[in-house]
Amino acid sequence: MSKSLFIAEKPSVAQEFAKALKLNTSRKDGYLESENTIVTWCVGHLVTMSYPEAYDPALKRWSLDTLPFLPEDFKYEVIPSVKKQFDIVSGLLNRKDVETIYVCTDSGREGEYIYRLVAMMAGVKDKEQKRVWIDSQTEEEIIRGIREAKSLSEYDNLSASAYLRAKEDYLMGINFSRLLSLKYGNAVSNYLGSRYQAISVGRVMTCVLGMVVRREREIREFVKTPFYRVLGKFELQGHSFEGEWRATQGSRYFQSPLLYKENGFKKKETAKELAELLSANPPLQAVVEKIERKKENKNPPLLFNLAELQNECSRLFKLSPDETLKIVQELYEKKLVTYPRTDARVLSTAVAKEIQKNIGGLRSFVHVGAYAEEILAGQMYKNLLKTRYVNDKQITDHYAIIPTGQGLNALRSVSVQGEKVYEVIVRRFLSIFYPPAVYQKISLVSVREKERLFSSFKVLVSEGYLKVSGYSFGKKKEEETSEEETQDSAFLEMLQNIRKGSILSIQRFFIKEGETSPPKRYTSGSMILAMENAGQLIEGEELRAQIKGSGIGTSATRAEILKKLVTIQYLALNKKTQVITPTLLGEMIFDVVNASIRSLLSPELTASWEKGLTYVAEGSITPQEYMEKLERFIRSWTQGVLGLRNQLMLKQFFDAAAQYYQKGTGNKTRKSNRCDTEKGR
């Protein structure tokens, strides 16, 4: 009798497939088997790329003479620690009674790569291979994925991009780490007083290091500039508010060199002169020149992708991106949320049509049950397809992270932190079914002594989706606004009665001193967002949504890259604040790369490599074209560095960085082991 073989990425996922298929299986060593079905699993990666000495034993010794290392055919080997499971899986893949293989590894580039390597090493031939592509681990989604499984060959382009990503990381890691270690390792170790210092370089990690070091140096070089603003304190029937002076056209200071921007002065004396001028000639009054009233809508934010969720959890809970990924992966495996390693922030049309199922299950989630009930009762999900939250063109592999509405009993086995992360995902999801929050905005321009004073007010008149966004654990996203907000309805009514030509009383004029602020250091969350946006820390959500193209790394790898940089002590992560800073060693590595292979520090270039992999996955360019470009890049930069004689000049850069570290701080570095240095991203 012929059998079907299902191969998952982890034992726990294999169990879910067996359960969904309602199989009566017997437990074997490394797999489950029933009358006509076998379910087995990898344990993450079973196969890896071989080190250079597998090609030639002489390559074990690092030498400039053997660079660049660019093999024509790549070698792979089974990872020794998981050889037993590989042998089991390999045997099953080649069993004569196995006719159809269902590939159930994670639905993404890395999951594809895990299986393809196993199939390649096992020598799978003459078997029907089908790819199961799912967005959650609920039973109905698993069954749908199996029912709609496509031929594995339809994912050949994705597989090609996965192989290329690994080859790129491998070749850049081995060639450039060896090259820079041999060329500059002694300069670094001599300066630090350490015995030996390998230099770990990677396609993505070196770029991220560069972003952090550049930001730190911008902060150091920043010179604070004081400025002085003049404000009037107004009184309106027992209520007070402020009006800010600005040098608009008609002002005696319009376009004056004394100004710091249009609303302040470089010197306090000038501000004082203006305040005295405005305070002269009592009574202190101003005439309303202009008043504008308008409604402003604030839409619910887009749904979470992994980067946005990591940023939010860094802000709310001070979780590192790696910790957030572990938590959301657990929620996924417990069927509570959809696939987490996604870059999309919208839903597919197909999912949107069935969305009431997801909402329905949330009625029993204590913190939001009433909202889920309200959405269903009012059929508030009916127009979802016409909104910005559904867009098939913005989805590549998976749609946004949303709750499945299932598995709520599993919340009992989730950590307190995990339940909070789940609540964050659920509230973001439910908010999209509510109308915008509506604010009443009032802008007021008043004139005294031909000088204009500006006041603005903002009041929430309809909370809309904001009613859903208050977390049960007490953290609420701060509303960032420059307007003076008021909840006083009586005061708002008074403002509504003001007309052009109204006379307003002023209690006094005063000076407010301020100073320019340096750039902010990256936090682990803002770094993930900056990586997603090709090195740009874009604060505005709407603008982030419009950014086209791939970022630095992928949703699946960014947390891991950041973690590696901390592990090899190039970066330091403050666990309490999640603020990232470079170490002295990290700054020195930056200076080495900056003096040798500067392109590795470019976010735009790194993002372009990622975009190229996307083109391969889409079939827009061939793997051969990509590989030729990669080899040219490595060959060109290797030859360039071999010709440099700039080791001695680095000391001036090391000295410049070292002055910011206490003696002994940042100098404690461990010898980078081989796995850190080679095959790196």
Residue, then its C-alpha position, 0 to 999 in steps of 0.5 A: m500500500s502506498k503512503s503519504l509522508f508529511i515532513a514538518e519543521k519541528p516535532s510539535v508541528a508534526q503533532e498538530f498535523a497528525k491531530a488535524l488529519k485525525l490519524n490513529t498513529s503509532r509512535k516510532d523513533g523519530y516519526l509517527e505512522s498510521e495505516n496510510t500516512i507517516v508524519t516526521w519532522c526536522v529539528g530546525h536545520l539538519v544540513t549545513m554548508s561545509y567549511p572551506e577545509a571540506y574542499d581542500p584541507a589546506l583551506k583550514r589555515w587562514s591565508l591571504d593567498t587563498l582568497p577569494f574563496l569562490p567554489e564552483d560547486f558548494k558542499y553540504e554536510v549533515i549537522p553531527s548533533v542531529k545526524k540520527q534524525f536526519d538518517i530517520v527522515s532520509g530513510l522515510l523520504n526514500r521508502k519504497d511505499v512512500e509515494t507522495i511527500y507533503v512538505c510542511t516546514d514553515s511557510g517562508r524562505e527559511g522553511e523552504y531551505i530546511y527541506r530542500l537541503v534535506a531532500m538534496m542530501a537524501g537524494v530524493k527521486d521519483k516521488e511526488q512532492k507537494r508544498v503545504w503553505i499555511d498561515s496558522q496552525t489551526e486544524e481548518e488551516i492545516i486541512r486547507g493547506i493540505r487540500e490546496a498543496k501545490s507541486l513543490s516545483e512551483y516554489d523553485n524560485l523561492s528555493a533558489s533565493a534561499y540557496l543564494r541567501a545562504k551562499e551570499d552570507y557564507l561567501m561574504g562571511i568567510n572571505f571578508s572575515r578572513l581577509l580583514s582578520l588577517k589584514y587588520g586583526n593584529a592592529v585591533s588586538n595590539y591596541l586592545g592588548s588581547r592575544y588575538q582578535a578575529i574580525s567578524v563580518g557579515r552582509v547584514m550584521t556589519c551594516v547594522l553595526g555601522m548604523v549604531v556606531r554612526r548614530e553614537r558619533e552623531i550624538r557625540e558631535f552634536v552641539k546643543t543650541p539654546f533658543y528662547r521663545v516668547l509666550g503670552k498667558f491668556e485668560l478667558q473667563g477664569h480659564s488660561f491658555e498660552g499663545e506662542w509668538r512667531a515671526t510671520q510676515g509683518s512682524r518687526y523680526f520677520q526673516s531677522p538673523l536674530l531668529y532661531k527658526e520662526n518662533g524663537f531667538k538665538k539670544k535671551e536679550t532679544a526675546k526679553e526686548l520683545a516680551e517688554l515691547l508686548s507688555a508695554n501699553p496696558p491693558l494687555q489685550a490681543v485682537v483675534e485675527k483668525i480662528e479655524r475650527k475643523k474636525e480631524n480623523k485619526n484612523p486605526p493603525l495598520l495591523f502588526n507585521l513582525a517588525e512593528l510588533q517587535n517595536e511595540c513590545s520593546r516600547l511597552f515591555k522592554l523586550s528584545p526583538d529576539e524575546t518577542l519573536k520567541i513569544v509570538q512563535e509560541l503563540y503561533e504554535k499554540k494556534l492563538v495567532t497567525y504566522p509571525r515571520t511576516d512583513a505584511r501589515v494587511l489581510s488578504t481578500a480571502v481571509a477578510k471574507e471569513i474574518q468573522k470566525n476570528i472575531g467570534g472566537l475572541r468573545s471568550f477572551v476576558h479583556v476584549g469579549a465585549y468589543a468582539e460581541e459589539i463588532l459581530a452584533g453590529q456586523m462592523y466587519k462587513n465593509l472590511l474588504k473596501t478598507r486599507y486593511v485588505n490589499d493582496k498586492q502588499i502580501t508576499d508570503h503571509y498576511a499580517i499577524i492576527p489572532t486566529g480566535q482559536g486555542l484560547n484554552a492554551l492561554r493558561s499555559v502561556s507566560v504572563q508576558g505572553e498573554k500581554v503580547y497576545e492582548v496587544i495583537v488582539r486589540r490592534f486587530l479589533s481596532i480596525f473594525y471601529p471608526p476613526a477617533v474624531y478630534q475637534k481642532i481649533s487654531l487661534v491667531s491673535v495680534r498685539e502690537k502688530e505681532r502674532l500669537f498662535s494658540s491651538f487646541k485639540v479635544l477628543v469628541s468621538e473615541g472611535y477605535l481608541k476605546v479598544s486600544g487601552y491595555s488591561f495592564g495599564k500601558k496606553k500608547e501616548e498620543e504625540t501632539s503639539e496642540e494643547e489638549t483639553q478635556d474641559s467641555a466648558f472651556l471648549e464651549m467658550l472657545q467655540n464662541i470666539r469670533k474674528g475681532s474678539i478681544l482677549s485678555i493677557q495676564r503676562f508675557f514670559i520667556k521659555e528657554g529651550e535647546t536643540s536635542p541630539p538624535k536618539r539612540y536606537t532601541s532594539g525595537s526602533m532598530i528593527l524598524a530602521m532595518e525594515n526600512a533600509g536604514q531609515l528610522i521612519e517615525g510616521e506609520e503612514l510613510r512606513a507603509q508607503i516604503k517600497g522594496s526590501g529592507i536590511g535582513t528579513s522579518a525572520t532574521r533581524a532579531e537573530i542578527l541583533k542578538k549576534l552583534v550583542t553576543i560577539q560584543y560589538l554592541a551592548l544592549n541595556k536590558k532595562t531600557q532596550v537602548i543599543t550602544p556600540t562597544l569599543l571593539g564594535e567601534m574599532i571594527f567599524d573603523v576597520v571596515n570603513a577603511s577597507i570595505r566601506s560598502l558593507l556599511s551601506p544600508e542602501l546597498t545591503a537592502s539592494w542585495e535583499k531586493g535582489l533575492t526577492y527578484v530571484a524569488e519572483g522569477s524576475i532575475t535568474p540565480q546565475e545573474y545574481m551569483e555572477k554579481l555576488e562573485r564580482f563584488i567579492r572578487s573586486w573588494t578582496q583585490g582592493v583590500l589586498g592592495l591596501r597598506n593602511q594598518l598604521m593609520l587606524k590608530q588615530f581612529f581607535d584613539a578617537a573612539a577609546q576616549y569615550y570608554q573608561k579604562g577597561t570598559g569596552n576593552k574586555t572582548r572574548k576571542s571570537n570563535r570560528c562560528d561567530t566569524e565565518k558563515g555570518r550574516 
